[in-house]
Amino acid sequence: MPDYKEMYLHLMRNTEKAIQILIEAQRDCEEMYLCASESKLTVLDQEEP
């Protein structure tokens, strides 16, 4: 019989690792953006329904 508890724990541990990788990637990109040279921003008009 499969060990469902171990399967669940394995899934949760690896899900947490994946989430941490995504958080780290986002932080890295935010840091890259903040360290980049000043760029010109353009505000677009928002169409109302």
C-alpha positions in Angstrom: 0.0 0.0 0.0 1.4 3.5 -0.9 2.6 5.6 1.9 0.2 8.6 1.4 1.7 10.6 4.2 5.2 10.4 2.7 3.7 11.2 -0.8 2.0 14.3 0.7 5.1 15.4 2.5 7.2 15.0 -0.6 4.8 17.0 -2.6 4.6 19.8 0.0 8.4 20.0 0.4 8.9 20.3 -3.4 6.1 22.8 -3.8 7.7 24.9 -1.1 11.0 24.7 -3.0 9.3 25.8 -6.2 7.7 28.7 -4.5 11.0 29.8 -3.0 12.6 29.7 -6.5 9.9 31.9 -7.9 10.2 34.4 -5.0 13.9 34.6 -5.5 13.6 35.1 -9.2 11.1 37.9 -8.6 13.4 39.6 -6.1 16.3 39.3 -8.5 14.3 40.9 -11.3 13.2 43.7 -9.0 16.8 44.3 -8.0 17.8 44.4 -11.6 15.1 46.9 -12.4 16.1 49.1 -9.5 19.7 49.0 -10.5 19.1 49.7 -14.1 19.6 53.1 -15.6 16.7 55.5 -15.6 14.3 54.8 -18.5 11.5 56.9 -19.9 8.1 55.8 -18.7 5.0 56.3 -20.8 1.6 56.5 -19.2 -1.1 54.9 -21.4 -4.7 56.2 -21.3 -7.1 53.7 -19.9 -10.3 53.1 -21.8 -13.4 53.1 -19.7 -16.1 50.5 -20.6 
